[in-house]
Amino acid sequence: MLTAVTDAAADLNRYPDMASVELIDHLAALHGVEAEQIVVGNGSTAVLEAILRALCEAGDEVVFPWRSFEAYPIAVAVTGATSVPVPLTADGRHDVDAMLAAVTERTKAILLCSPNNPTGPTLTQAEVERVLQEAPTDVLVLLDEAYIEFVRSPDAVESGPLLATHPRLVVLRTFSKAYGLAGLRVGYAVGRGRLVGGIRAASTPFGVNALAQVAAVASLQAGPELMARVDDLVVERERLVAALRRQGWDLPDAQGNFVWLAVGDQAGVLARAFADAGVLVRPFAGEGVRISVGDREANDVVIAVAGEYAAERPRR
Ligand SMILES: *Cc1c(COP(=O)(O)O)cnc(C)c1O
């Protein structure tokens, strides 16, 4: 993959393929859909923003779960629409009832994040089907699957069959996580052809740069090796989750490449304890701490620090 990128760097004076034809063809084959059902962009965040820009104007509303991906409220704000964040349940899952209840005649889209960043649980097939059946038909349903490659839960939503039967479903994917290309910025959406055409028309020209196109194609071709690395990470995740649960932590189902410790107002304290031990974690003030699954050694440090914290504070 690196070789492909350094080779391509010899042609930096050239414009990239404006339509990302080769990359889109590979993605269409991967998903078993037509090329016109895929739109790529400068990370899935940019694709999300293009979708919301095509859809929303001031006064419109976008419903999403919260706490979830930080880019959601920002992408909504860019369009002038209003964010309608709906609190997660106590176990870090989407509150589908509350999300459906939050829909009004101004709602243009519902965002779903599976697995949810930063808490970890996926949505189930039944939950997504329910949203698709019960939300008004003119509301777009956006399913963000940034961490799909790490999902092992048999209950997790499978978006492929739903895409075939629900024309208002759009699935967002990224090369930033399992494919390790966060710095190059490549993401995409899969949906119904007419809808995707509209999103393409509203997207910035040359949305994916030349090196990013080359790297994304090369990493799709290296898919089996990359997925073997993901498998190793999942083994470590399961070991980490099991160790933390033995310490008494009540963890939400961890289906991404991270675990979530819901320590509320102790988030800063706990994050400092991890930092002192040499592990950088992400504190969310008043809510909790997200810890990325690392290599075995780093995870052992996480287990040790979490164990000490748990021993000092039996009630969590
Ligand atoms: C990282 C992440 C993305 C991907 O963002 P990119 O713009 O593709 O890097 C999207 N959604 C969620 C939930 C994420 O965590």
The ligand as a Gaussian input file, in Angstrom:
#p B3LYP/6-31G(d) Opt

LIG

0 1
 C      -14.001000       7.992000      12.580000
 C      -15.460000       8.044000      12.316000
 C      -15.932000       8.393000      11.064000
 C      -14.995000       8.567000       9.936000
 O      -14.658000       9.806000       9.653000
 P      -13.759000      10.105000       8.377000
 O      -14.203000      11.465000       8.027000
 O      -14.084000       9.097000       7.316000
 O      -12.349000       9.997000       8.830000
 C      -17.299000       8.439000      10.840000
 N      -18.161000       8.103000      11.812000
 C      -17.732000       7.721000      13.021000
 C      -18.716000       7.303000      14.026000
 C      -16.374000       7.688000      13.314000
 O      -15.967000       7.331000      14.519000

